[in-house]
Amino acid sequence: MAVSEGKSLKAFIENLLITEAKTMNDEDLYRHLVETRPEGKVYLSDKEKEDFEKSLGI
């Protein structure tokens, strides 16, 4: 397909990703991530929070 459009493979893939990103619905993407990657909904323990803040120098 890239050759038929007169593009390099890199340019073709970049264009494909940009087009796909524009058509994505944020709500659907968030719903999918919550269902398939629930670790983002888990809160840090106090120890983890302290360690993270310490690593940032807060």
N, C-alpha and C positions, 0 to 999 in steps of 0.2 A: 504494500500500500504506500509506503513512504516513497518508493521509487516512482510509482505512478503519479504521485503528487509533486514530484520534483524536489523532494526534501531529503535531508540526511535523516538517518534513523533517530539521532538525538533530537533534532528539531521536531520530528514527527511525534516522538514520545512526549516531549515538553508540551506541544500543542494539545495532544490527547489529554494529558493531565490537567491542563488549564481548563479545557472545555468541560471535563468531568467535574472539576471543582466548582465551576459556575452553576452546574445543574443540580448539585447536591442540595438537599433540604436539611438545614441545620437541626431541625426538630427530629427528623427521621434518623439522622446520624447520631444524635445524642441518645435517642431511644435504643438504637442498635448497640452503642457502646455500653450503656447501662446494663443491657441484657447480656452482653457477651464479655464485658470487661468490668465486672462489679468492683474490682479492687480500688477504683477511683472513688467509690462511695464509702470507703472505710476510713474512719478518723484515726489520726495518729494517737498513740499513747502519750502520756505526759513525758516519758523518757525520750521517745522518738522526737517529740517536738523540741525538747531541750537540746538534744544532740544536733538537730537540724539548725536551730537558731545559733548554737555555738559554732557550727561550721561556717555560718554566714557572718559571724562576729557581732551578733545582735545581743 
